[in-house]
């Protein structure tokens, strides 16, 4: 018997004494072929260890039935949840998904896009890295004729005519800050994010606009940028602490940033929520297990992934009928044990918490 990788349609056809066309149709379930013949072809294919040449089939069909998905990270509840949804929805359309991770590195991001184009994927979904500066790669992908959809993170400025599916970052931040104000806080800080991409820019804008609408001065020293991970939250809080004052409430722009804030507050013996309160943008499957349980703005990850695949499928099948622009997915405020008017909450005062180094 030949090695499995070398088994061809001709081998199966020779064993059965039929044509290669008959074998090909039988394996594809073509109605021209009887059920009996189809069963025989599949049986012999299995016995011989036949594996279809996907690339050859794709070339003849002019479609690869492959989608590319590029994300900044996967060790993150938000991206993990979105990735699972994209995989599941793509399979419903009989598409496989090739996952690439940029690790917030622009050079890797460019390399991943080039690789996906070389693999002849039918479309690409990308959430850009926070360090993205040069957007010419996206124009190149478009020039190569491959539909590209931005998901969650979009370059600034977005490429002309581009399509995106995003979360309502601005509106969600407004929800968070309005909740902090409703509890009674008037000294509110903001930690994390990067204004190079839309999510950081819009979340900070929602924070500052909401304070201004209430006539509360925006203190630039209480807006600490630095990224979207736990380290950004930890270092950002330490920078606030070094100023000698800590706002009564901190808005963390992502759930991992909030985790960093929790760790830093513990290191400085600042109690949450008794001394300082926290609310964040983004949820986690363990958010309710923190002590205290963290209130947050929840992003509908499943809807984001489903809508991204749905629109990309339209871009692949009907490229001229899909208009550019952004589809915005609304957010939801989830209240747990932080940033709520309940026993143990921080003192409701307009003054910042004075700290001793």
C-alpha atoms as a printed R data frame, in Angstrom:
    type eleno elety resid chain resno       x      y       z
1   ATOM     1    CA   UNK     A     1   0.000  0.000   0.000
2   ATOM     2    CA   UNK     A     2   1.209  3.471  -0.808
3   ATOM     3    CA   UNK     A     3   1.872  6.003   1.900
4   ATOM     4    CA   UNK     A     4  -1.231  7.885   2.974
5   ATOM     5    CA   UNK     A     5   0.013 11.227   1.711
6   ATOM     6    CA   UNK     A     6   0.439  9.823  -1.818
7   ATOM     7    CA   UNK     A     7  -2.987  8.276  -2.249
8   ATOM     8    CA   UNK     A     8  -4.824 10.003  -5.126
9   ATOM     9    CA   UNK     A     9  -8.228  9.937  -6.790
10  ATOM    10    CA   UNK     A    10  -6.655  7.783  -9.515
11  ATOM    11    CA   UNK     A    11  -5.714  5.121  -6.933
12  ATOM    12    CA   UNK     A    12  -9.298  4.911  -5.703
13  ATOM    13    CA   UNK     A    13 -10.636  4.899  -9.262
14  ATOM    14    CA   UNK     A    14  -8.243  2.082 -10.231
15  ATOM    15    CA   UNK     A    15  -9.313 -0.059  -7.277
16  ATOM    16    CA   UNK     A    16 -12.996  0.314  -8.221
17  ATOM    17    CA   UNK     A    17 -12.596  0.300 -11.986
18  ATOM    18    CA   UNK     A    18 -14.318  3.679 -12.415
19  ATOM    19    CA   UNK     A    19 -13.202  7.122 -13.639
20  ATOM    20    CA   UNK     A    20 -11.508  9.813 -11.543
21  ATOM    21    CA   UNK     A    21 -14.502 12.069 -12.227
22  ATOM    22    CA   UNK     A    22 -16.826  9.491 -10.670
23  ATOM    23    CA   UNK     A    23 -14.632  9.274  -7.573
24  ATOM    24    CA   UNK     A    24 -14.423 13.051  -7.271
25  ATOM    25    CA   UNK     A    25 -18.184 13.454  -7.550
26  ATOM    26    CA   UNK     A    26 -18.825 10.646  -5.057
27  ATOM    27    CA   UNK     A    27 -16.564 12.207  -2.447
28  ATOM    28    CA   UNK     A    28 -18.349 15.538  -2.890
29  ATOM    29    CA   UNK     A    29 -21.795 13.965  -2.587
30  ATOM    30    CA   UNK     A    30 -22.789 14.896  -6.129
31  ATOM    31    CA   UNK     A    31 -26.379 13.874  -7.030
32  ATOM    32    CA   UNK     A    32 -25.187 12.237 -10.272
33  ATOM    33    CA   UNK     A    33 -23.662  9.403  -8.235
34  ATOM    34    CA   UNK     A    34 -25.798  6.648  -6.700
35  ATOM    35    CA   UNK     A    35 -25.801  6.047  -2.948
36  ATOM    36    CA   UNK     A    36 -24.266  2.613  -3.494
37  ATOM    37    CA   UNK     A    37 -21.366  3.940  -5.540
38  ATOM    38    CA   UNK     A    38 -20.792  6.784  -3.082
39  ATOM    39    CA   UNK     A    39 -20.565  4.312  -0.196
40  ATOM    40    CA   UNK     A    40 -18.088  2.138  -2.110
41  ATOM    41    CA   UNK     A    41 -15.912  5.110  -2.988
42  ATOM    42    CA   UNK     A    42 -15.835  6.331   0.613
43  ATOM    43    CA   UNK     A    43 -15.081  2.823   1.870
44  ATOM    44    CA   UNK     A    44 -12.124  2.367  -0.469
45  ATOM    45    CA   UNK     A    45 -10.885  5.885   0.244
46  ATOM    46    CA   UNK     A    46 -10.885  5.053   3.952
47  ATOM    47    CA   UNK     A    47  -9.137  1.707   3.416
48  ATOM    48    CA   UNK     A    48  -6.394  3.344   1.358
49  ATOM    49    CA   UNK     A    49  -5.947  6.213   3.791
50  ATOM    50    CA   UNK     A    50  -6.914  8.876   1.272
51  ATOM    51    CA   UNK     A    51  -6.681 12.511   2.364
52  ATOM    52    CA   UNK     A    52  -8.027 15.151  -0.037
53  ATOM    53    CA   UNK     A    53  -5.588 17.675  -1.469
54  ATOM    54    CA   UNK     A    54  -7.232 20.764  -0.046
55  ATOM    55    CA   UNK     A    55  -4.984 23.240  -1.844
56  ATOM    56    CA   UNK     A    56  -5.635 21.668  -5.234
57  ATOM    57    CA   UNK     A    57  -9.359 21.701  -4.581
58  ATOM    58    CA   UNK     A    58  -9.202 25.313  -3.486
59  ATOM    59    CA   UNK     A    59  -7.343 26.369  -6.601
60  ATOM    60    CA   UNK     A    60  -9.913 24.721  -8.851
61  ATOM    61    CA   UNK     A    61 -12.795 26.211  -6.879
62  ATOM    62    CA   UNK     A    62 -11.108 29.646  -6.657
63  ATOM    63    CA   UNK     A    63 -11.868 29.655  -2.935
64  ATOM    64    CA   UNK     A    64  -9.780 28.392  -0.057
65  ATOM    65    CA   UNK     A    65 -12.591 28.266   2.517
66  ATOM    66    CA   UNK     A    66 -10.043 29.635   4.961
67  ATOM    67    CA   UNK     A    67 -10.401 32.745   7.112
68  ATOM    68    CA   UNK     A    68  -7.508 34.559   8.746
69  ATOM    69    CA   UNK     A    69  -7.905 35.904  12.285
70  ATOM    70    CA   UNK     A    70  -5.229 38.200  13.756
71  ATOM    71    CA   UNK     A    71  -5.480 39.260  17.410
72  ATOM    72    CA   UNK     A    72  -3.045 41.003  19.797
73  ATOM    73    CA   UNK     A    73  -3.204 38.245  22.432
74  ATOM    74    CA   UNK     A    74  -5.079 35.106  23.402
75  ATOM    75    CA   UNK     A    75  -4.398 34.926  27.186
76  ATOM    76    CA   UNK     A    76  -7.271 37.309  27.750
77  ATOM    77    CA   UNK     A    77 -10.943 36.534  28.453
78  ATOM    78    CA   UNK     A    78 -12.190 39.030  25.865
79  ATOM    79    CA   UNK     A    79 -10.094 37.713  22.969
80  ATOM    80    CA   UNK     A    80 -10.448 34.084  24.024
81  ATOM    81    CA   UNK     A    81 -14.222 34.389  23.969
82  ATOM    82    CA   UNK     A    82 -14.253 36.203  20.611
83  ATOM    83    CA   UNK     A    83 -11.882 33.649  19.051
84  ATOM    84    CA   UNK     A    84 -14.132 30.754  20.070
85  ATOM    85    CA   UNK     A    85 -17.150 32.479  18.551
86  ATOM    86    CA   UNK     A    86 -15.341 33.268  15.296
87  ATOM    87    CA   UNK     A    87 -14.222 29.639  14.968
88  ATOM    88    CA   UNK     A    88 -17.744 28.332  15.600
89  ATOM    89    CA   UNK     A    89 -19.479 30.736  13.214
90  ATOM    90    CA   UNK     A    90 -16.893 30.166  10.494
91  ATOM    91    CA   UNK     A    91 -17.472 26.412  10.694
92  ATOM    92    CA   UNK     A    92 -21.189 26.989  10.183
93  ATOM    93    CA   UNK     A    93 -20.208 28.527   6.843
94  ATOM    94    CA   UNK     A    94 -17.878 25.549   6.188
95  ATOM    95    CA   UNK     A    95 -14.791 27.705   6.735
96  ATOM    96    CA   UNK     A    96 -11.670 26.884   8.744
97  ATOM    97    CA   UNK     A    97  -9.994 29.677  10.732
98  ATOM    98    CA   UNK     A    98  -6.254 30.296  10.842
99  ATOM    99    CA   UNK     A    99  -5.326 32.120  14.052
100 ATOM   100    CA   UNK     A   100  -2.361 34.515  14.226
101 ATOM   101    CA   UNK     A   101  -1.249 36.381  17.381
102 ATOM   102    CA   UNK     A   102   0.680 39.657  17.068
103 ATOM   103    CA   UNK     A   103   1.611 40.016  20.767
104 ATOM   104    CA   UNK     A   104   1.067 43.771  20.326
105 ATOM   105    CA   UNK     A   105   3.991 43.800  17.887
106 ATOM   106    CA   UNK     A   106   3.548 45.735  14.638
107 ATOM   107    CA   UNK     A   107   6.238 43.788  12.738
108 ATOM   108    CA   UNK     A   108   4.663 40.461  13.652
109 ATOM   109    CA   UNK     A   109   1.277 41.823  12.644
110 ATOM   110    CA   UNK     A   110   2.563 42.735   9.179
111 ATOM   111    CA   UNK     A   111   4.238 39.339   8.816
112 ATOM   112    CA   UNK     A   112   1.024 37.542   9.807
113 ATOM   113    CA   UNK     A   113  -0.980 39.441   7.203
114 ATOM   114    CA   UNK     A   114   1.577 38.643   4.519
115 ATOM   115    CA   UNK     A   115   1.469 34.956   5.480
116 ATOM   116    CA   UNK     A   116  -2.322 34.846   5.362
117 ATOM   117    CA   UNK     A   117  -2.354 36.473   1.932
118 ATOM   118    CA   UNK     A   118   0.207 33.922   0.688
119 ATOM   119    CA   UNK     A   119  -2.056 31.143   1.974
120 ATOM   120    CA   UNK     A   120  -4.862 32.525  -0.199
121 ATOM   121    CA   UNK     A   121  -7.358 32.981   2.620
122 ATOM   122    CA   UNK     A   122 -10.741 34.231   1.448
123 ATOM   123    CA   UNK     A   123 -10.956 36.956   4.085
124 ATOM   124    CA   UNK     A   124  -9.250 38.354   7.183
125 ATOM   125    CA   UNK     A   125 -10.525 39.602  10.537
126 ATOM   126    CA   UNK     A   126  -8.005 41.650  12.496
127 ATOM   127    CA   UNK     A   127  -7.840 43.419  15.841
128 ATOM   128    CA   UNK     A   128  -4.812 45.671  15.462
129 ATOM   129    CA   UNK     A   129  -1.938 45.969  17.919
130 ATOM   130    CA   UNK     A   130  -1.724 48.932  20.277
131 ATOM   131    CA   UNK     A   131   1.659 49.870  18.805
132 ATOM   132    CA   UNK     A   132   0.465 50.089  15.201
133 ATOM   133    CA   UNK     A   133   1.837 53.142  13.377
134 ATOM   134    CA   UNK     A   134   2.091 52.268   9.673
135 ATOM   135    CA   UNK     A   135  -1.247 51.320   8.078
136 ATOM   136    CA   UNK     A   136   0.025 50.734   4.526
137 ATOM   137    CA   UNK     A   137  -0.161 46.957   4.986
138 ATOM   138    CA   UNK     A   138  -3.958 47.153   5.006
139 ATOM   139    CA   UNK     A   139  -3.987 48.968   1.667
140 ATOM   140    CA   UNK     A   140  -1.770 46.192   0.306
141 ATOM   141    CA   UNK     A   141  -4.150 43.474   1.543
142 ATOM   142    CA   UNK     A   142  -7.024 45.283  -0.134
143 ATOM   143    CA   UNK     A   143  -5.004 45.618  -3.353
144 ATOM   144    CA   UNK     A   144  -4.474 41.834  -3.274
145 ATOM   145    CA   UNK     A   145  -8.253 41.471  -3.436
146 ATOM   146    CA   UNK     A   146  -8.765 39.953   0.015
147 ATOM   147    CA   UNK     A   147 -11.668 41.308   2.096
148 ATOM   148    CA   UNK     A   148 -10.433 42.619   5.443
149 ATOM   149    CA   UNK     A   149 -12.586 43.488   8.451
150 ATOM   150    CA   UNK     A   150 -11.405 45.295  11.577
151 ATOM   151    CA   UNK     A   151 -12.793 43.910  14.824
152 ATOM   152    CA   UNK     A   152 -12.782 45.814  18.128
153 ATOM   153    CA   UNK     A   153  -9.532 47.691  17.444
154 ATOM   154    CA   UNK     A   154  -9.292 49.968  14.410
155 ATOM   155    CA   UNK     A   155  -6.264 51.946  13.127
156 ATOM   156    CA   UNK     A   156  -6.217 55.728  13.404
157 ATOM   157    CA   UNK     A   157  -7.118 56.926  10.875
158 ATOM   158    CA   UNK     A   158  -8.988 53.917   9.491
159 ATOM   159    CA   UNK     A   159  -8.100 52.986   5.901
160 ATOM   160    CA   UNK     A   160 -10.394 54.556   3.318
161 ATOM   161    CA   UNK     A   161 -13.509 52.471   2.705
162 ATOM   162    CA   UNK     A   162 -12.687 50.024   5.507
163 ATOM   163    CA   UNK     A   163 -15.292 48.028   7.403
164 ATOM   164    CA   UNK     A   164 -15.259 47.440  11.151
165 ATOM   165    CA   UNK     A   165 -17.282 45.834  13.925
166 ATOM   166    CA   UNK     A   166 -16.594 47.539  17.236
167 ATOM   167    CA   UNK     A   167 -17.925 47.784  20.765
168 ATOM   168    CA   UNK     A   168 -19.423 51.051  22.005
169 ATOM   169    CA   UNK     A   169 -16.273 52.009  23.903
170 ATOM   170    CA   UNK     A   170 -17.335 55.613  24.387
171 ATOM   171    CA   UNK     A   171 -20.843 54.799  25.578
172 ATOM   172    CA   UNK     A   172 -19.614 52.040  27.867
173 ATOM   173    CA   UNK     A   173 -17.153 54.395  29.530
174 ATOM   174    CA   UNK     A   174 -19.930 56.915  30.035
175 ATOM   175    CA   UNK     A   175 -21.964 54.189  31.798
176 ATOM   176    CA   UNK     A   176 -19.045 53.434  34.120
177 ATOM   177    CA   UNK     A   177 -18.318 57.053  35.052
178 ATOM   178    CA   UNK     A   178 -22.003 57.891  35.496
179 ATOM   179    CA   UNK     A   179 -22.242 54.980  37.924
180 ATOM   180    CA   UNK     A   180 -19.258 56.274  39.909
181 ATOM   181    CA   UNK     A   181 -20.825 59.741  40.016
182 ATOM   182    CA   UNK     A   182 -24.178 58.296  41.075
183 ATOM   183    CA   UNK     A   183 -22.501 56.600  44.035
184 ATOM   184    CA   UNK     A   184 -21.123 59.989  45.001
185 ATOM   185    CA   UNK     A   185 -17.529 60.026  43.808
186 ATOM   186    CA   UNK     A   186 -16.188 63.286  42.424
187 ATOM   187    CA   UNK     A   187 -12.499 62.348  42.351
188 ATOM   188    CA   UNK     A   188 -12.155 59.661  39.691
189 ATOM   189    CA   UNK     A   189  -8.971 58.487  37.988
190 ATOM   190    CA   UNK     A   190  -8.470 56.581  34.738
191 ATOM   191    CA   UNK     A   191  -5.778 53.924  34.315
192 ATOM   192    CA   UNK     A   192  -4.599 52.072  31.211
193 ATOM   193    CA   UNK     A   193  -5.052 52.343  27.486
194 ATOM   194    CA   UNK     A   194  -3.245 53.830  24.561
195 ATOM   195    CA   UNK     A   195  -4.722 56.601  22.437
196 ATOM   196    CA   UNK     A   196  -3.081 55.185  19.283
197 ATOM   197    CA   UNK     A   197  -6.095 52.923  18.764
198 ATOM   198    CA   UNK     A   198  -9.802 53.533  19.024
199 ATOM   199    CA   UNK     A   199 -10.551 51.584  22.195
200 ATOM   200    CA   UNK     A   200  -8.100 53.534  24.347
201 ATOM   201    CA   UNK     A   201  -8.991 56.873  22.795
202 ATOM   202    CA   UNK     A   202 -12.761 56.405  23.029
203 ATOM   203    CA   UNK     A   203 -12.760 55.031  26.553
204 ATOM   204    CA   UNK     A   204 -10.688 57.926  27.856
205 ATOM   205    CA   UNK     A   205 -12.889 60.362  25.905
206 ATOM   206    CA   UNK     A   206 -16.006 58.922  27.507
207 ATOM   207    CA   UNK     A   207 -14.377 59.364  30.915
208 ATOM   208    CA   UNK     A   208 -13.343 62.997  30.369
209 ATOM   209    CA   UNK     A   209 -16.570 64.089  28.636
210 ATOM   210    CA   UNK     A   210 -18.737 62.672  31.420
211 ATOM   211    CA   UNK     A   211 -16.767 64.496  34.102
212 ATOM   212    CA   UNK     A   212 -16.927 67.763  32.143
213 ATOM   213    CA   UNK     A   213 -20.692 67.468  31.665
214 ATOM   214    CA   UNK     A   214 -21.011 67.316  35.443
215 ATOM   215    CA   UNK     A   215 -18.743 70.320  35.918
216 ATOM   216    CA   UNK     A   216 -15.971 68.239  37.456
217 ATOM   217    CA   UNK     A   217 -12.407 69.311  36.518
218 ATOM   218    CA   UNK     A   218 -10.378 66.719  34.597
219 ATOM   219    CA   UNK     A   219  -7.022 66.193  36.273
220 ATOM   220    CA   UNK     A   220  -4.518 65.092  33.657
221 ATOM   221    CA   UNK     A   221  -2.229 63.601  36.314
222 ATOM   222    CA   UNK     A   222  -5.014 61.157  37.124
223 ATOM   223    CA   UNK     A   223  -5.161 59.851  33.530
224 ATOM   224    CA   UNK     A   224  -2.442 57.200  33.372
225 ATOM   225    CA   UNK     A   225  -1.914 55.588  29.959
226 ATOM   226    CA   UNK     A   226   0.301 52.586  29.446
227 ATOM   227    CA   UNK     A   227  -1.425 49.616  27.882
228 ATOM   228    CA   UNK     A   228  -4.178 47.084  28.429
229 ATOM   229    CA   UNK     A   229  -2.603 44.412  30.624
230 ATOM   230    CA   UNK     A   230  -2.168 43.710  34.321
231 ATOM   231    CA   UNK     A   231   1.246 45.366  34.382
232 ATOM   232    CA   UNK     A   232  -0.272 48.612  33.061
233 ATOM   233    CA   UNK     A   233  -2.782 48.578  35.912
234 ATOM   234    CA   UNK     A   234  -0.175 47.880  38.567
235 ATOM   235    CA   UNK     A   235   2.308 50.477  37.332
236 ATOM   236    CA   UNK     A   236  -0.446 53.010  36.686
237 ATOM   237    CA   UNK     A   237  -1.726 52.761  40.227
238 ATOM   238    CA   UNK     A   238   1.799 53.098  41.610
239 ATOM   239    CA   UNK     A   239   2.192 56.304  39.614
240 ATOM   240    CA   UNK     A   240  -1.018 57.646  41.143
241 ATOM   241    CA   UNK     A   241   0.200 56.672  44.593
242 ATOM   242    CA   UNK     A   242   3.533 58.435  44.096
243 ATOM   243    CA   UNK     A   243   1.664 61.700  43.524
244 ATOM   244    CA   UNK     A   244   0.665 61.630  47.172
245 ATOM   245    CA   UNK     A   245  -3.050 61.389  46.437
246 ATOM   246    CA   UNK     A   246  -5.276 58.647  45.109
247 ATOM   247    CA   UNK     A   247  -8.729 59.428  43.681
248 ATOM   248    CA   UNK     A   248 -11.658 57.909  45.536
249 ATOM   249    CA   UNK     A   249 -12.519 55.822  42.482
250 ATOM   250    CA   UNK     A   250 -10.477 54.406  39.622
251 ATOM   251    CA   UNK     A   251 -11.823 53.554  36.181
252 ATOM   252    CA   UNK     A   252  -9.695 50.778  34.626
253 ATOM   253    CA   UNK     A   253  -9.970 50.650  30.826
254 ATOM   254    CA   UNK     A   254  -9.772 46.818  30.727
255 ATOM   255    CA   UNK     A   255 -10.369 43.946  33.104
256 ATOM   256    CA   UNK     A   256  -6.645 42.968  33.233
257 ATOM   257    CA   UNK     A   257  -5.802 46.598  34.084
258 ATOM   258    CA   UNK     A   258  -8.262 46.354  36.976
259 ATOM   259    CA   UNK     A   259  -6.498 43.205  38.204
260 ATOM   260    CA   UNK     A   260  -3.241 45.172  38.254
261 ATOM   261    CA   UNK     A   261  -4.947 47.935  40.244
262 ATOM   262    CA   UNK     A   262  -6.187 45.359  42.788
263 ATOM   263    CA   UNK     A   263  -2.666 43.977  43.193
264 ATOM   264    CA   UNK     A   264  -1.070 47.410  43.565
265 ATOM   265    CA   UNK     A   265  -3.681 48.589  46.068
266 ATOM   266    CA   UNK     A   266  -3.042 45.480  48.149
267 ATOM   267    CA   UNK     A   267   0.705 46.131  48.023
268 ATOM   268    CA   UNK     A   268   0.090 49.653  49.345
269 ATOM   269    CA   UNK     A   269  -2.401 48.543  52.014
270 ATOM   270    CA   UNK     A   270  -5.237 50.465  50.352
271 ATOM   271    CA   UNK     A   271  -8.543 48.657  50.809
272 ATOM   272    CA   UNK     A   272 -11.073 48.209  48.013
273 ATOM   273    CA   UNK     A   273 -13.754 49.529  48.281
274 ATOM   274    CA   UNK     A   274 -13.315 50.997  51.782
275 ATOM   275    CA   UNK     A   275 -10.421 53.341  50.890
276 ATOM   276    CA   UNK     A   276 -10.686 53.424  47.113
277 ATOM   277    CA   UNK     A   277 -13.221 52.012  44.684
278 ATOM   278    CA   UNK     A   278 -12.774 50.431  41.241
279 ATOM   279    CA   UNK     A   279 -14.911 49.936  38.155
280 ATOM   280    CA   UNK     A   280 -13.641 48.668  34.823
281 ATOM   281    CA   UNK     A   281 -14.399 48.281  31.130
282 ATOM   282    CA   UNK     A   282 -14.603 44.599  30.237
283 ATOM   283    CA   UNK     A   283 -15.615 41.472  32.100
284 ATOM   284    CA   UNK     A   284 -14.155 38.047  32.819
285 ATOM   285    CA   UNK     A   285 -15.496 34.627  33.664
286 ATOM   286    CA   UNK     A   286 -13.923 35.078  37.109
287 ATOM   287    CA   UNK     A   287 -14.944 38.712  37.664
288 ATOM   288    CA   UNK     A   288 -17.545 37.728  40.224
289 ATOM   289    CA   UNK     A   289 -14.966 35.667  42.166
290 ATOM   290    CA   UNK     A   290 -12.663 38.588  42.984
291 ATOM   291    CA   UNK     A   291 -12.750 40.003  46.493
292 ATOM   292    CA   UNK     A   292 -14.558 42.326  46.325
293 ATOM   293    CA   UNK     A   293 -16.420 41.239  43.170
294 ATOM   294    CA   UNK     A   294 -15.690 43.745  40.420
295 ATOM   295    CA   UNK     A   295 -18.383 45.893  38.793
296 ATOM   296    CA   UNK     A   296 -17.795 46.396  35.097
297 ATOM   297    CA   UNK     A   297 -18.995 47.362  31.650
298 ATOM   298    CA   UNK     A   298 -19.610 44.056  29.886
299 ATOM   299    CA   UNK     A   299 -18.696 43.634  26.222
300 ATOM   300    CA   UNK     A   300 -20.898 41.220  24.223
301 ATOM   301    CA   UNK     A   301 -18.026 39.082  22.907
302 ATOM   302    CA   UNK     A   302 -20.284 36.482  21.303
303 ATOM   303    CA   UNK     A   303 -22.243 39.073  19.364
304 ATOM   304    CA   UNK     A   304 -19.017 40.804  18.312
305 ATOM   305    CA   UNK     A   305 -17.580 37.560  16.917
306 ATOM   306    CA   UNK     A   306 -20.810 36.514  15.207
307 ATOM   307    CA   UNK     A   307 -21.337 39.889  13.573
308 ATOM   308    CA   UNK     A   308 -17.718 39.995  12.394
309 ATOM   309    CA   UNK     A   309 -18.014 36.627  10.655
310 ATOM   310    CA   UNK     A   310 -21.425 37.459   9.205
311 ATOM   311    CA   UNK     A   311 -20.223 40.694   7.633
312 ATOM   312    CA   UNK     A   312 -16.971 39.155   6.387
313 ATOM   313    CA   UNK     A   313 -18.974 36.406   4.666
314 ATOM   314    CA   UNK     A   314 -20.995 39.113   2.918
315 ATOM   315    CA   UNK     A   315 -17.768 40.859   1.891
316 ATOM   316    CA   UNK     A   316 -16.477 37.577   0.433
317 ATOM   317    CA   UNK     A   317 -19.668 36.591  -1.398
318 ATOM   318    CA   UNK     A   318 -20.950 40.055  -2.370
319 ATOM   319    CA   UNK     A   319 -18.001 42.477  -2.164
320 ATOM   320    CA   UNK     A   320 -19.787 45.335  -3.925
321 ATOM   321    CA   UNK     A   321 -22.864 45.280  -1.682
322 ATOM   322    CA   UNK     A   322 -21.206 45.790   1.728
323 ATOM   323    CA   UNK     A   323 -20.755 49.463   2.614
324 ATOM   324    CA   UNK     A   324 -17.758 50.603   4.620
325 ATOM   325    CA   UNK     A   325 -17.950 52.123   8.081
326 ATOM   326    CA   UNK     A   326 -18.373 50.763  11.596
327 ATOM   327    CA   UNK     A   327 -21.070 48.581  13.117
328 ATOM   328    CA   UNK     A   328 -21.251 49.444  16.818
329 ATOM   329    CA   UNK     A   329 -22.247 46.818  19.401
330 ATOM   330    CA   UNK     A   330 -23.774 48.246  22.627
331 ATOM   331    CA   UNK     A   331 -22.425 47.442  26.102
332 ATOM   332    CA   UNK     A   332 -24.040 46.643  29.451
333 ATOM   333    CA   UNK     A   333 -23.280 47.757  33.022
334 ATOM   334    CA   UNK     A   334 -22.901 44.896  35.518
335 ATOM   335    CA   UNK     A   335 -22.906 45.889  39.183
336 ATOM   336    CA   UNK     A   336 -21.349 43.608  41.793
337 ATOM   337    CA   UNK     A   337 -19.562 44.701  44.979
338 ATOM   338    CA   UNK     A   338 -17.463 47.639  43.821
339 ATOM   339    CA   UNK     A   339 -18.699 51.097  42.874
340 ATOM   340    CA   UNK     A   340 -22.097 50.586  44.479
341 ATOM   341    CA   UNK     A   341 -23.793 52.425  47.332
342 ATOM   342    CA   UNK     A   342 -23.607 49.721  49.989
343 ATOM   343    CA   UNK     A   343 -21.973 48.989  53.285
344 ATOM   344    CA   UNK     A   344 -18.200 48.918  53.135
345 ATOM   345    CA   UNK     A   345 -18.025 51.335  50.202
346 ATOM   346    CA   UNK     A   346 -15.460 54.106  50.195
347 ATOM   347    CA   UNK     A   347 -16.251 57.360  51.968
348 ATOM   348    CA   UNK     A   348 -18.311 59.492  49.595
349 ATOM   349    CA   UNK     A   349 -16.192 62.605  49.486
350 ATOM   350    CA   UNK     A   350 -14.984 65.068  46.914
351 ATOM   351    CA   UNK     A   351 -11.508 64.855  48.385
352 ATOM   352    CA   UNK     A   352  -8.861 62.468  47.193
353 ATOM   353    CA   UNK     A   353  -7.402 59.875  49.521
354 ATOM   354    CA   UNK     A   354  -4.163 61.218  50.967
355 ATOM   355    CA   UNK     A   355  -1.511 58.525  51.165
356 ATOM   356    CA   UNK     A   356   1.674 58.177  53.137
357 ATOM   357    CA   UNK     A   357   4.718 56.847  51.401
